[in-house]
Amino acid sequence: MNKEYIADKDTQQETGEDLKYLLYKYLKYWHWFVLGVFLMLILAFIYNRYATRIYSTSAQVKILKEGEGGLDLSGLQGATTLFDMNKVNLENEIQIFTSRRLLGNVVEDQELNTVIISEGSVKSVELWRNESPFKVHWYSFPKSIEAGAYKAEDLKKIGIKFTSLTNIELTEEESSSSIKAVVNDTVNFLNYKFSISLNPEYSSDLQAVTDGLYSFIYLPKNRAIDGLSKAVEITPAADRSEILDLTIQGAVKSKNEDVLNTLIQKFNQDGIYDKQLVSKRTEEFVEERLKFLEKELDTVEQGLVNFKRENNLVMFEANAQQLFTKEATAEKERIQLETQLAISSDFKKELQSSPDFTLLPANIGIAENQVNELTTMYNQFVLDREKFLISATPNNPMVVNIEAKLKSLKASILSSVTAYVKNTQTALSSSRMLEQSSSGGLGKLPAKERGERIIRRQQEIKERLYLFLLQKREEAALVHATTGPVIKVVDYAYTSPIPVSPKTKIIYLAALIVGVLIPFGVLYVRFLLDTKLSSKEQVKRVVPNIPIVAEIPQLENGSSKNLLKANDRSVVAEAFRILRTNLSYVKKKESDKAQVIFVTSSTKGEGKTFVSINLSCTLASSNNKVLLIGADLRNPQLHTYVKKSKNVSGLSKYLYDEKVSHQDLIIKGIGDFKSLDMILSGSIPPNPAELIMNGRFEQLLSDLKTEYDYIIVDTAPTILVTDTLLISQHADVTTYVSRAKHTELKLLDHIDDLNKTNKLKNIALVINGLDSKSTYGYNYGYGYGYSAEAPSSKWKFWKK
């Protein structure tokens, strides 16, 4: 249990260290993050300062049900509500709102084809209505625009400069064309024909118009409609609501409001016109029947006058009244039936002769409710079909479905009217038979008197029918004149004072994030592509079982060949003192023999010779007798530190010449240290590996161990040659040198393999060439109390 707890604790500690190392790794470049954020915030400020403000304008309308806002004619005899819809299809209304036909009416009404712009030094601003000092009146356009086959480059942006209130100069930047003109005169420029006039509603001082630079452009109607269609958004206010939200976004508040209010007005007018179509059709039908009845009534009345004149009749005897009273009931019923027969027969003819999908006259007095209901339903479907054709083709499934219903309804209406005419004829025959039986007593009246009575009956029938149609005509005219609106405006267009774009706070936040992400991304890629060793944490991850005994800071350029002084107080000297101390814990020195320390590396250039000689100096500074042997026979570098020739007698000569004594090769008193001796490598032999294996090197170490306290051996790199591995068993400690920004990270696996296979004894790692100014730990571990530089500021916490 304790082992599991300790393991878990170690894992958490390693994770925390990894996060801390990762954080410090990026915070070393804090100035780049600050610069990135600063630059991005400046760009965000410039963008927010000069970006065009986009405002959102909204309005609300309620779609009224049919008849909800109209005139109630129920008080009139025989009158019914002309429209009766109980459900509003908001999807249809939205399609009408956004139809190109309706938007085209808005474009024409508000003159959205013309865009007038005030040109600024940084940004331009669109002018609207009284904000513009002038108006443009178009007369003709280039053929490509009139034909609708224009391209974007065909639309010319014309610049205008008022040299005075009566003179202007027109320019076009792309073609470098220019022309001078007079206000109110017709101008022909770039195949455009137009005139410029001052705007009497201009809200500012017209005298200042000469100080500004303006431009204008003509947008074809289809292009203006496309732009308006994209800008306008219409959505239901709620799922079960009959209210629509209208929204438009644009840079000019007043323009947004004018466009929305005009769109609402045009939609209402269009709906009223649709509702008036049925009443207008009914009125036309009744008007036609009245003209026909007027002729028939004139004929009957003239016949009565002629009959009386020919037969010298003035009035009937009073006693005839009693005879006619008896037939009054039968006669009244017959007259009603004949009236219904005439109306229904005329309606049947109209139904048979009218084209498909056209409105039928409604509520003309037919007493058959089914015919009236079917007619009203038929008219409503005709209106729905017309609305769908606004935004759909005749082949649209919805249109085809409605047309099928219309054909079926028309057939049903015709069938019902035919049945009603037939029933009325049957009832009329019965009524006539009853009238004939009840009027048998009239046979005694004189034939002339009966003839007059017959003519009067025809006159009465025509008069009643005429009066009935007059009433229907007035009802239809009243409905046509007083048709109510199809919408109720809940809220007229209102523009929020806060722009929807640009979103200042979001842009600043995005700038802050991008300002951090850009340097982070650059550093991330840099770290990702960097395959060189840069810190001891990287070493710990790959070779956690090998101790790191020192971190040597990078020396300034040109000083790498200088030896440490006896009382050196530099950061590098302190690093080597720490190395000296840590090596004593790797393997303690025996009392009677020298401790043999091999110094090696993976490849050349990692600083093993630099570490060897300065480690020797550090050991000698504590009054130890130290011998430094240059055992790198292939690429010796020790002679460069003591200003000796490369070919001076050294280890190579001792190995192949048994007559040579080691005493002949030792260089006494290196630098400031009298207790430091050195044996150079000597001339480069042709067979260094064989020389090292001949036993002379082992004999040399055996002879020298009794004379010195420490023997430092500068050996060859392990990954290039096998020389070091051949003599590795003679080392008490193997100091393995890696160099920051030079050693490839994959070489750490080679070091780990050497340790696991025991090819090198008691490996202790030294990391050379770390940045002395920003190395994690140097200013604290090495510089504090020893460096001439002032301690780091506390706020530079990531450098600690």
C-alpha positions, 0 to 999 in steps of 0.5 A: 500500500505504501509503495503504491502511494509513493509511486502515485505521488512520484507520478503526480510530482513528475506530471507537475514538473512536466507542466512547470517545465512546459510553462517555463519553456514558453515564458522564456519568450514572454516578450514575444507574447507581449509584442504579439498581443500589443500588435494585435490589439493595435490592429484591432483598435484600427479595425474597430476605428475604421470598420463600417458600423452595421446596424440591425433594424427590426419591425413586427407585423401581425397577419390578420385573418381574412375578414378580421379587419374588414367590413361586417355586412351581416346587417344587410339582408342577404349579405354574408362575410365575403372572406372567411379564413380561420387559419393563417399560413405564415410560410406563404406570407413569408414567401410573399414578403421576400418575393422578387416582385414585392422587393422590386416594388420596394426598390423602385419606390425607394430608388435603391438602384442609386447608391451615393457615397461620401469618399473619405481619406480612410473609409467611405460612407453611404449617404441616404435621402437628406444626407446626400447633397445631390440627386441622380436622375437616370435616363438611359444605360449601357446596352449590356445593363439594359439587356441584363447581360452585364458583368461586375466590371460593367458597373461603373463607379462615377466620382463627382466633385463640385467645383461650385454649386453649379459646376461639377467634374465627373471622373471614373478611376478605372478608365481614367475618364473625366468630364465637366458638366453643369448641375441640372444638365443632361450628361452623357458619360461612359454610355450612361445618360443622367443629370445631377441636381442639388437636393433641396432636403439636404440637412447640412450647409450646401455651401460646404459641398465643394469641400467634399468628394462624392461618388455614385453607382447605378445598380440594375434592378435585379442586382438591387433585388438580390442585395435586398433579398439577402439583407432582409430576414423574416421569421415567425415571432413564435411557433403558434404566433401570427406575428412576423419579425422583419429584420434588415442589417445595413450601415445606414439606419434611416435607409434600413427603416425606410426599406422595412416600412416600405416593404410593410406598406407594399405587402399590405397594399398587395394583400388588399388588392387580392382581397378586392379581386373577388368583390370586383369580379362580383360587381362586374358580373352584376353590372353585366346582368343589370344592363341586360335586365334594363333592356328587358324591362324597357321592352316589357314596359313599352309592350304594356304601354302599346297594349293599353293604347291599342285596347283602350284600357285604363284600369281594371274593375275593383271586383277583379281584385277578389279574384286575384287575391286567391292566386296571390300565394301561388303567384308569390312562390312562382315569382321567387322560383323564377327569380332563383331560376334566372339567377342560377341559370345565369350563374351556370352560364358564367361558370361554363364560359369562364376560363379555368382558375379565375375568380367566380362571382360570389353571394349573388343571391342563390339560395343554395348554401352548398353552391355559395360555400363551394364558390367561396372555397373555389375563390380562396384556392384561386387566390392561393394559387396566385400567391404561390405563382409569385415565387413558384413555377406552374409545375410546382407540386403545390400549384399542381395540387391546387389546380387539381382541387380547383378543377374538382371544385368547379365540377362540384359547383357546376353539378350543384348548380345544375341540380339546383336549376333542375330542382327549381324548374320542377318546383316552378312547374308545380307552382304554375300548376297550382296557380293555374288551378287557383286562377280558373275564375279569371277565365271570365275576365275579358281577354284584354284584361288578362293580356294586360295582367300577363304583361304586368306580371312580366314587368314585376318579375323583371323589376324585382330581379333588377332591384335585387341585383342593384342591392348586390351591386352596392354590397360588392362596391361597398366591400371593394371600397372598404376592404380592411388591411391584411396586416396590423403593424405591431412595431414600425421599423426601429434601429438599435443604437448599438451596432451588430458589427463590428463587435468591439469586445469580441474583436479585442478578445479575439485579438488578445487570443490571436496575439498569444496564439501566433507566438505560441504557434511559432514557438510550438513549430520551432520546438517541434522542429528543434531536435537538439538538446536544450535542457536537463529535463529532456535528458531526465525523460530519456535517461532517468537512471543516469545522474546529471552532475553538472550544467555548464553554461555557454561561454562568450564567443572566443573564450572557450580556449581559456583555462579557469583561473585559480580564484575564478568567480565566474558562473562557469567556474562555479559550475565546474566546482559543482561538477567536482563536488557531484563526482565525489558522490558518484564514486568515492575516491580510494585513499591510496590510489588516484581516481580515474575519470573518463570524459567522453561524448557521443560526437565531436564538438560537444565540449568533452575536451573543454570539460576535461581540462577545466575539470582538471583545473578545478580539481587542482585548485583544491591542492589535488595532484591531477593528471590530464591524459589526451586519449582521443588519438583520432582528433586531439584538441588538448594541445590548443589549450596549452599552445603546444604543437599537435605533433608533440610527443604524447600518448600515441608515442608511448603506446607504440614505443615501449622504450618511451617512459611516461615521465618523458611525456608529462607536461608539468604545471599547466596554467596557474596550477602547479599540481596539474600535469598533462600528457598530450595525445601526440601524433595521430597514429594509423591504428589507434584502436590497436594501440589502445588494446596492446596493454600499454594504456593499462600499464600507464594508468597503473603506474600513474595511480600512485603518483596522482590523486585524480587522473582525467582521461579525455577519450574519443566520442563513443558513437564514432569510434570504439576507442573509448569502449575498449578501455572503459573498464579502467574508469572509475567514473565516466563523465559523459558530455552532451551539448545544448543546441548541438547534441541530437535528442536521439543520441540520448537513446545511445547513452541510455543503451550504453548504461543499460549494457554496462559498456561504460562504468558509472556514467555521470552526465554533464550538459554543456553549452546552456544559455547562461542568461536564461538557463533554468537555474543558473542565475540562482544556482551559479550566479548568486553570490559569485557573479558580478552581475546583479541578481535577477528581479523577482518578477522574472520568476520563469527564469528561476 
